[in-house]
Amino acid sequence: MLSRRSFVVQAAAALALAPRLAAQEPRPVAKPLAVPATPPPAFFEAIDAKYREAVRAVLRAPTISAKFAEEGFFAQPALYDWFLEHPDRASVAWRRLDVPCAEVSDQGNGAFGYQDAQGTEVSWRAVAKFSDGVVWFATGKVKPAALLPVVPVKAVAILKCPRKATGPTGESASFEPSTTIAIQTDSKAAAAVLRVVGPAAPRMAEQGAEQLLLFFSGPSRYLFDHPNETAKLLAPAKR
């Protein structure tokens, strides 16, 4: 179950995604997303030029990184991809399922954000889109725990979501998503945080990666099994 603190302090730290800048939407790339240990030049060429060097710097020297692969599931490809494009609506869907979940805001121009009363404030955007995945870049500040300081972060989250059509019309598919996250900070406070967290830091990052995948797959899987609730979960949030 996703909670406000567990999803956003772990996954929002993992998904500490990009500054609120007015930039054109990254162009979809009609080929699968491949993310080797050291991405080749072709990978970075697909990244929006405004963020390319920032993404390269985070992946080259992360303070902490993690990978996680989710168990396979069935969903409607169009709906799963729609949630990737609209994380604010995914958070609304979770809350309508009576699952406490962080409120994600649409900041406009392709940027999304989250903030809380403890000092966490994160903004992100997609900086590359592939036929089977997306790359997000984030900046912000995260407060890992009540007794720890606010830490400035930059992060890259690479979500790969290969799918295989299971229906004759392509309206359903099996998915096997995985993600790689890399978090970077040059703050002295981060060193203090890592000293306090100690050996638990890699596991916390892995949990963030796991919950990032669940954030998008959960409502997609639920609506695949309960299509009659689609209108209820996807209706625009009331202002």
Phi and psi in degrees as GROMACS dihedral restraints (atoms count N, CA, C in turn):
[ dihedral_restraints ]
;  ai    aj    ak    al  type     phi  dphi    fc
    3     4     5     6     1   -84.8    20    10
    4     5     6     7     1   132.8    20    10
    6     7     8     9     1  -116.3    20    10
    7     8     9    10     1   163.6    20    10
    9    10    11    12     1   -57.1    20    10
   10    11    12    13     1   -47.6    20    10
   12    13    14    15     1   -74.7    20    10
   13    14    15    16     1   -40.6    20    10
   15    16    17    18     1   -68.4    20    10
   16    17    18    19     1   -43.2    20    10
   18    19    20    21     1   -71.7    20    10
   19    20    21    22     1   -47.9    20    10
   21    22    23    24     1   -83.7    20    10
   22    23    24    25     1   -30.3    20    10
   24    25    26    27     1   -78.2    20    10
   25    26    27    28     1   -31.9    20    10
   27    28    29    30     1   -90.9    20    10
   28    29    30    31     1   -54.9    20    10
   30    31    32    33     1   -77.8    20    10
   31    32    33    34     1   -30.3    20    10
   33    34    35    36     1   -76.4    20    10
   34    35    36    37     1   -29.5    20    10
   36    37    38    39     1   -66.8    20    10
   37    38    39    40     1   -40.4    20    10
   39    40    41    42     1   -69.5    20    10
   40    41    42    43     1   -35.3    20    10
   42    43    44    45     1  -105.6    20    10
   43    44    45    46     1    53.0    20    10
   45    46    47    48     1   -79.4    20    10
   46    47    48    49     1    62.8    20    10
   48    49    50    51     1   -86.3    20    10
   49    50    51    52     1   153.1    20    10
   51    52    53    54     1   -48.0    20    10
   52    53    54    55     1   159.1    20    10
   54    55    56    57     1   -60.9    20    10
   55    56    57    58     1   157.1    20    10
   57    58    59    60     1   -83.0    20    10
   58    59    60    61     1    88.7    20    10
   60    61    62    63     1  -120.5    20    10
   61    62    63    64     1   144.2    20    10
   63    64    65    66     1   -81.7    20    10
   64    65    66    67     1   104.6    20    10
   66    67    68    69     1  -136.1    20    10
   67    68    69    70     1   153.8    20    10
   69    70    71    72     1   -71.0    20    10
   70    71    72    73     1   154.1    20    10
   72    73    74    75     1   -62.5    20    10
   73    74    75    76     1   137.8    20    10
   75    76    77    78     1   -61.8    20    10
   76    77    78    79     1   144.9    20    10
   78    79    80    81     1   -78.9    20    10
   79    80    81    82     1   129.8    20    10
   81    82    83    84     1   -59.8    20    10
   82    83    84    85     1   143.6    20    10
   84    85    86    87     1  -110.1    20    10
   85    86    87    88     1   124.9    20    10
   87    88    89    90     1   -84.6    20    10
   88    89    90    91     1    56.1    20    10
   90    91    92    93     1  -157.1    20    10
   91    92    93    94     1   157.2    20    10
   93    94    95    96     1   -63.4    20    10
   94    95    96    97     1   155.1    20    10
   96    97    98    99     1   -87.8    20    10
   97    98    99   100     1   120.2    20    10
   99   100   101   102     1  -117.3    20    10
  100   101   102   103     1   129.0    20    10
  102   103   104   105     1  -127.9    20    10
  103   104   105   106     1    81.6    20    10
  105   106   107   108     1   -71.3    20    10
  106   107   108   109     1   174.8    20    10
  108   109   110   111     1   -55.5    20    10
  109   110   111   112     1   -42.2    20    10
  111   112   113   114     1  -117.8    20    10
  112   113   114   115     1    99.6    20    10
  114   115   116   117     1   -56.8    20    10
  115   116   117   118     1   138.5    20    10
  117   118   119   120     1   -76.2    20    10
  118   119   120   121     1   169.1    20    10
  120   121   122   123     1   -53.7    20    10
  121   122   123   124     1   -35.2    20    10
  123   124   125   126     1   -61.8    20    10
  124   125   126   127     1   -33.5    20    10
  126   127   128   129     1   -63.8    20    10
  127   128   129   130     1   -46.6    20    10
  129   130   131   132     1   -71.2    20    10
  130   131   132   133     1   -27.6    20    10
  132   133   134   135     1   -64.8    20    10
  133   134   135   136     1   -25.5    20    10
  135   136   137   138     1   -79.8    20    10
  136   137   138   139     1   -14.1    20    10
  138   139   140   141     1   -77.1    20    10
  139   140   141   142     1   138.5    20    10
  141   142   143   144     1   -48.4    20    10
  142   143   144   145     1   129.2    20    10
  144   145   146   147     1   -56.9    20    10
  145   146   147   148     1   -30.4    20    10
  147   148   149   150     1   -68.0    20    10
  148   149   150   151     1   -20.1    20    10
  150   151   152   153     1  -118.6    20    10
  151   152   153   154     1    -0.5    20    10
  153   154   155   156     1   -58.8    20    10
  154   155   156   157     1   -48.2    20    10
  156   157   158   159     1   -69.9    20    10
  157   158   159   160     1   -34.1    20    10
  159   160   161   162     1   -66.1    20    10
  160   161   162   163     1   -41.9    20    10
  162   163   164   165     1   -63.9    20    10
  163   164   165   166     1   -43.6    20    10
  165   166   167   168     1   -60.2    20    10
  166   167   168   169     1   -41.4    20    10
  168   169   170   171     1   -65.6    20    10
  169   170   171   172     1   -40.4    20    10
  171   172   173   174     1   -67.4    20    10
  172   173   174   175     1   -45.1    20    10
  174   175   176   177     1   -69.1    20    10
  175   176   177   178     1   -27.6    20    10
  177   178   179   180     1   -74.4    20    10
  178   179   180   181     1   -36.1    20    10
  180   181   182   183     1  -143.1    20    10
  181   182   183   184     1    67.8    20    10
  183   184   185   186     1   -74.0    20    10
  184   185   186   187     1   147.0    20    10
  186   187   188   189     1   -71.0    20    10
  187   188   189   190     1   -37.4    20    10
  189   190   191   192     1  -153.6    20    10
  190   191   192   193     1   148.0    20    10
  192   193   194   195     1  -143.6    20    10
  193   194   195   196     1   162.9    20    10
  195   196   197   198     1  -158.5    20    10
  196   197   198   199     1   156.6    20    10
  198   199   200   201     1  -130.6    20    10
  199   200   201   202     1   151.0    20    10
  201   202   203   204     1  -154.8    20    10
  202   203   204   205     1   139.3    20    10
  204   205   206   207     1  -116.5    20    10
  205   206   207   208     1   132.7    20    10
  207   208   209   210     1   -91.6    20    10
  208   209   210   211     1   149.0    20    10
  210   211   212   213     1   -63.7    20    10
  211   212   213   214     1   150.1    20    10
  213   214   215   216     1   -64.3    20    10
  214   215   216   217     1   151.6    20    10
  216   217   218   219     1  -153.7    20    10
  217   218   219   220     1   168.9    20    10
  219   220   221   222     1  -107.5    20    10
  220   221   222   223     1   142.6    20    10
  222   223   224   225     1  -162.4    20    10
  223   224   225   226     1   170.6    20    10
  225   226   227   228     1   -85.0    20    10
  226   227   228   229     1   120.8    20    10
  228   229   230   231     1   -54.6    20    10
  229   230   231   232     1   -42.6    20    10
  231   232   233   234     1   -62.6    20    10
  232   233   234   235     1   -37.5    20    10
  234   235   236   237     1   -73.6    20    10
  235   236   237   238     1   -43.7    20    10
  237   238   239   240     1   -60.1    20    10
  238   239   240   241     1   -45.3    20    10
  240   241   242   243     1   -65.1    20    10
  241   242   243   244     1   -33.6    20    10
  243   244   245   246     1   -65.1    20    10
  244   245   246   247     1   -40.0    20    10
  246   247   248   249     1   -64.9    20    10
  247   248   249   250     1   -37.4    20    10
  249   250   251   252     1   -60.2    20    10
  250   251   252   253     1   -36.4    20    10
  252   253   254   255     1   -78.6    20    10
  253   254   255   256     1   -22.8    20    10
  255   256   257   258     1  -132.5    20    10
  256   257   258   259     1    70.0    20    10
  258   259   260   261     1   -60.4    20    10
  259   260   261   262     1   -25.8    20    10
  261   262   263   264     1   -64.4    20    10
  262   263   264   265     1   -35.0    20    10
  264   265   266   267     1   -78.0    20    10
  265   266   267   268     1   -27.3    20    10
  267   268   269   270     1   -65.7    20    10
  268   269   270   271     1   -39.8    20    10
  270   271   272   273     1   -67.1    20    10
  271   272   273   274     1   -34.6    20    10
  273   274   275   276     1   -64.9    20    10
  274   275   276   277     1   -42.0    20    10
  276   277   278   279     1   -61.2    20    10
  277   278   279   280     1   -41.7    20    10
  279   280   281   282     1   -60.0    20    10
  280   281   282   283     1   -45.8    20    10
  282   283   284   285     1   -67.1    20    10
  283   284   285   286     1   -32.0    20    10
  285   286   287   288     1   -72.1    20    10
  286   287   288   289     1   -16.3    20    10
  288   289   290   291     1   -89.9    20    10
  289   290   291   292     1     9.1    20    10
  291   292   293   294     1    64.9    20    10
  292   293   294   295     1    31.1    20    10
  294   295   296   297     1  -106.9    20    10
  295   296   297   298     1   118.3    20    10
  297   298   299   300     1   -57.0    20    10
  298   299   300   301     1   126.7    20    10
  300   301   302   303     1  -149.6    20    10
  301   302   303   304     1   146.1    20    10
  303   304   305   306     1   -58.4    20    10
  304   305   306   307     1   145.1    20    10
  306   307   308   309     1   -88.4    20    10
  307   308   309   310     1   116.1    20    10
  309   310   311   312     1   -95.7    20    10
  310   311   312   313     1   134.1    20    10
  312   313   314   315     1  -107.7    20    10
  313   314   315   316     1   141.9    20    10
  315   316   317   318     1   -84.2    20    10
  316   317   318   319     1   111.8    20    10
  318   319   320   321     1   -91.3    20    10
  319   320   321   322     1    -1.1    20    10
  321   322   323   324     1    88.3    20    10
  322   323   324   325     1   159.4    20    10
  324   325   326   327     1    56.7    20    10
  325   326   327   328     1    32.6    20    10
  327   328   329   330     1    83.6    20    10
  328   329   330   331     1     4.3    20    10
  330   331   332   333     1  -102.5    20    10
  331   332   333   334     1   146.3    20    10
  333   334   335   336     1  -130.6    20    10
  334   335   336   337     1   159.0    20    10
  336   337   338   339     1  -153.0    20    10
  337   338   339   340     1   167.7    20    10
  339   340   341   342     1  -147.3    20    10
  340   341   342   343     1   143.1    20    10
  342   343   344   345     1  -148.7    20    10
  343   344   345   346     1   153.8    20    10
  345   346   347   348     1  -137.4    20    10
  346   347   348   349     1   174.1    20    10
  348   349   350   351     1   -71.7    20    10
  349   350   351   352     1   -14.6    20    10
  351   352   353   354     1   -83.6    20    10
  352   353   354   355     1    -9.4    20    10
  354   355   356   357     1   115.2    20    10
  355   356   357   358     1    -6.1    20    10
  357   358   359   360     1   -71.3    20    10
  358   359   360   361     1   133.2    20    10
  360   361   362   363     1  -150.8    20    10
  361   362   363   364     1   112.2    20    10
  363   364   365   366     1  -131.0    20    10
  364   365   366   367     1   141.5    20    10
  366   367   368   369     1  -135.1    20    10
  367   368   369   370     1   138.7    20    10
  369   370   371   372     1  -147.0    20    10
  370   371   372   373     1   165.1    20    10
  372   373   374   375     1  -154.6    20    10
  373   374   375   376     1   158.7    20    10
  375   376   377   378     1   -76.3    20    10
  376   377   378   379     1   129.9    20    10
  378   379   380   381     1  -113.5    20    10
  379   380   381   382     1    -4.3    20    10
  381   382   383   384     1  -159.8    20    10
  382   383   384   385     1   143.5    20    10
  384   385   386   387     1  -130.3    20    10
  385   386   387   388     1   136.1    20    10
  387   388   389   390     1  -123.0    20    10
  388   389   390   391     1   172.4    20    10
  390   391   392   393     1   -65.5    20    10
  391   392   393   394     1   -22.7    20    10
  393   394   395   396     1  -134.3    20    10
  394   395   396   397     1    31.6    20    10
  396   397   398   399     1   176.1    20    10
  397   398   399   400     1  -178.5    20    10
  399   400   401   402     1  -150.7    20    10
  400   401   402   403     1   151.7    20    10
  402   403   404   405     1  -119.8    20    10
  403   404   405   406     1   127.1    20    10
  405   406   407   408     1  -110.8    20    10
  406   407   408   409     1   147.9    20    10
  408   409   410   411     1  -126.0    20    10
  409   410   411   412     1   139.2    20    10
  411   412   413   414     1  -137.7    20    10
  412   413   414   415     1   153.8    20    10
  414   415   416   417     1  -137.5    20    10
  415   416   417   418     1   159.8    20    10
  417   418   419   420     1   158.3    20    10
  418   419   420   421     1  -157.8    20    10
  420   421   422   423     1  -139.2    20    10
  421   422   423   424     1   142.6    20    10
  423   424   425   426     1  -130.5    20    10
  424   425   426   427     1   136.4    20    10
  426   427   428   429     1  -106.2    20    10
  427   428   429   430     1   102.4    20    10
  429   430   431   432     1   -65.2    20    10
  430   431   432   433     1   -32.3    20    10
  432   433   434   435     1  -158.2    20    10
  433   434   435   436     1   164.9    20    10
  435   436   437   438     1   -57.9    20    10
  436   437   438   439     1   -37.1    20    10
  438   439   440   441     1   -94.8    20    10
  439   440   441   442     1     4.5    20    10
  441   442   443   444     1  -107.7    20    10
  442   443   444   445     1   153.8    20    10
  444   445   446   447     1   -76.1    20    10
  445   446   447   448     1   163.9    20    10
  447   448   449   450     1   -70.9    20    10
  448   449   450   451     1   133.9    20    10
  450   451   452   453     1  -119.4    20    10
  451   452   453   454     1   124.1    20    10
  453   454   455   456     1   -71.9    20    10
  454   455   456   457     1   138.5    20    10
  456   457   458   459     1  -138.0    20    10
  457   458   459   460     1   155.6    20    10
  459   460   461   462     1  -126.4    20    10
  460   461   462   463     1   146.3    20    10
  462   463   464   465     1  -150.3    20    10
  463   464   465   466     1   154.1    20    10
  465   466   467   468     1  -125.7    20    10
  466   467   468   469     1   131.6    20    10
  468   469   470   471     1  -123.1    20    10
  469   470   471   472     1   123.5    20    10
  471   472   473   474     1  -112.5    20    10
  472   473   474   475     1   114.1    20    10
  474   475   476   477     1  -109.5    20    10
  475   476   477   478     1   121.8    20    10
  477   478   479   480     1  -109.6    20    10
  478   479   480   481     1   127.0    20    10
  480   481   482   483     1  -133.1    20    10
  481   482   483   484     1    68.7    20    10
  483   484   485   486     1   -62.0    20    10
  484   485   486   487     1   144.2    20    10
  486   487   488   489     1  -138.7    20    10
  487   488   489   490     1   154.6    20    10
  489   490   491   492     1  -129.8    20    10
  490   491   492   493     1   120.5    20    10
  492   493   494   495     1   -59.0    20    10
  493   494   495   496     1   136.9    20    10
  495   496   497   498     1  -118.9    20    10
  496   497   498   499     1    -7.8    20    10
  498   499   500   501     1  -116.5    20    10
  499   500   501   502     1   158.4    20    10
  501   502   503   504     1   -65.0    20    10
  502   503   504   505     1   -24.8    20    10
  504   505   506   507     1  -102.1    20    10
  505   506   507   508     1    -0.1    20    10
  507   508   509   510     1    77.0    20    10
  508   509   510   511     1    12.2    20    10
  510   511   512   513     1   -82.8    20    10
  511   512   513   514     1    -7.2    20    10
  513   514   515   516     1  -135.9    20    10
  514   515   516   517     1   153.8    20    10
  516   517   518   519     1  -156.8    20    10
  517   518   519   520     1   157.6    20    10
  519   520   521   522     1   -94.2    20    10
  520   521   522   523     1   138.4    20    10
  522   523   524   525     1  -119.6    20    10
  523   524   525   526     1   147.8    20    10
  525   526   527   528     1  -138.1    20    10
  526   527   528   529     1    73.1    20    10
  528   529   530   531     1   -72.0    20    10
  529   530   531   532     1   153.0    20    10
  531   532   533   534     1  -145.7    20    10
  532   533   534   535     1   159.0    20    10
  534   535   536   537     1  -142.4    20    10
  535   536   537   538     1   150.1    20    10
  537   538   539   540     1  -122.4    20    10
  538   539   540   541     1   127.9    20    10
  540   541   542   543     1  -121.4    20    10
  541   542   543   544     1   145.3    20    10
  543   544   545   546     1  -136.4    20    10
  544   545   546   547     1   126.3    20    10
  546   547   548   549     1  -118.9    20    10
  547   548   549   550     1   135.4    20    10
  549   550   551   552     1  -132.4    20    10
  550   551   552   553     1   137.1    20    10
  552   553   554   555     1  -148.1    20    10
  553   554   555   556     1   142.9    20    10
  555   556   557   558     1  -107.4    20    10
  556   557   558   559     1    13.0    20    10
  558   559   560   561     1   -75.2    20    10
  559   560   561   562     1   140.6    20    10
  561   562   563   564     1   -64.4    20    10
  562   563   564   565     1   -28.5    20    10
  564   565   566   567     1   -63.4    20    10
  565   566   567   568     1   -31.8    20    10
  567   568   569   570     1   -62.9    20    10
  568   569   570   571     1   -37.4    20    10
  570   571   572   573     1   -62.1    20    10
  571   572   573   574     1   -39.1    20    10
  573   574   575   576     1   -66.3    20    10
  574   575   576   577     1   -40.3    20    10
  576   577   578   579     1   -61.4    20    10
  577   578   579   580     1   -46.3    20    10
  579   580   581   582     1   -65.4    20    10
  580   581   582   583     1   -33.2    20    10
  582   583   584   585     1   -66.3    20    10
  583   584   585   586     1   -39.7    20    10
  585   586   587   588     1   -71.0    20    10
  586   587   588   589     1   -45.4    20    10
  588   589   590   591     1   -71.5    20    10
  589   590   591   592     1   -38.2    20    10
  591   592   593   594     1    62.7    20    10
  592   593   594   595     1  -136.2    20    10
  594   595   596   597     1   -62.6    20    10
  595   596   597   598     1   -14.9    20    10
  597   598   599   600     1   -76.5    20    10
  598   599   600   601     1   -14.1    20    10
  600   601   602   603     1   -57.2    20    10
  601   602   603   604     1   -48.8    20    10
  603   604   605   606     1   -60.4    20    10
  604   605   606   607     1   -38.6    20    10
  606   607   608   609     1   -67.5    20    10
  607   608   609   610     1   -37.5    20    10
  609   610   611   612     1   -62.2    20    10
  610   611   612   613     1   -41.5    20    10
  612   613   614   615     1   -65.3    20    10
  613   614   615   616     1   -39.7    20    10
  615   616   617   618     1   -64.7    20    10
  616   617   618   619     1   -39.5    20    10
  618   619   620   621     1   -64.4    20    10
  619   620   621   622     1   -36.3    20    10
  621   622   623   624     1   -62.8    20    10
  622   623   624   625     1   -42.3    20    10
  624   625   626   627     1   -64.1    20    10
  625   626   627   628     1   -41.6    20    10
  627   628   629   630     1   -62.0    20    10
  628   629   630   631     1   -44.1    20    10
  630   631   632   633     1   -74.4    20    10
  631   632   633   634     1   -26.8    20    10
  633   634   635   636     1   -62.3    20    10
  634   635   636   637     1   -45.0    20    10
  636   637   638   639     1   -63.8    20    10
  637   638   639   640     1   -44.5    20    10
  639   640   641   642     1   -63.9    20    10
  640   641   642   643     1   -33.0    20    10
  642   643   644   645     1   -56.1    20    10
  643   644   645   646     1   -39.6    20    10
  645   646   647   648     1   -90.5    20    10
  646   647   648   649     1   -35.3    20    10
  648   649   650   651     1   -77.6    20    10
  649   650   651   652     1   -32.0    20    10
  651   652   653   654     1   -54.4    20    10
  652   653   654   655     1   -58.9    20    10
  654   655   656   657     1   -65.7    20    10
  655   656   657   658     1   -30.1    20    10
  657   658   659   660     1   -65.6    20    10
  658   659   660   661     1   -43.5    20    10
  660   661   662   663     1   -67.7    20    10
  661   662   663   664     1   -41.3    20    10
  663   664   665   666     1   -61.8    20    10
  664   665   666   667     1   -45.4    20    10
  666   667   668   669     1   -72.4    20    10
  667   668   669   670     1   -23.6    20    10
  669   670   671   672     1   -66.5    20    10
  670   671   672   673     1   -37.2    20    10
  672   673   674   675     1   -85.5    20    10
  673   674   675   676     1   -21.6    20    10
  675   676   677   678     1  -132.1    20    10
  676   677   678   679     1    64.9    20    10
  678   679   680   681     1   -61.2    20    10
  679   680   681   682     1   -23.1    20    10
  681   682   683   684     1   -69.0    20    10
  682   683   684   685     1   -12.3    20    10
  684   685   686   687     1  -100.2    20    10
  685   686   687   688     1     8.5    20    10
  687   688   689   690     1   -58.9    20    10
  688   689   690   691     1   -48.6    20    10
  690   691   692   693     1   -60.9    20    10
  691   692   693   694     1   -39.9    20    10
  693   694   695   696     1   -64.0    20    10
  694   695   696   697     1   -46.7    20    10
  696   697   698   699     1   -76.6    20    10
  697   698   699   700     1   -28.4    20    10
  699   700   701   702     1   -98.7    20    10
  700   701   702   703     1    -3.4    20    10
  702   703   704   705     1   -60.4    20    10
  703   704   705   706     1   141.2    20    10
  705   706   707   708     1   -55.2    20    10
  706   707   708   709     1   144.3    20    10
  708   709   710   711     1   -66.1    20    10
  709   710   711   712     1   141.1    20    10
  711   712   713   714     1   -75.3    20    10
  712   713   714   715     1   136.9    20    10
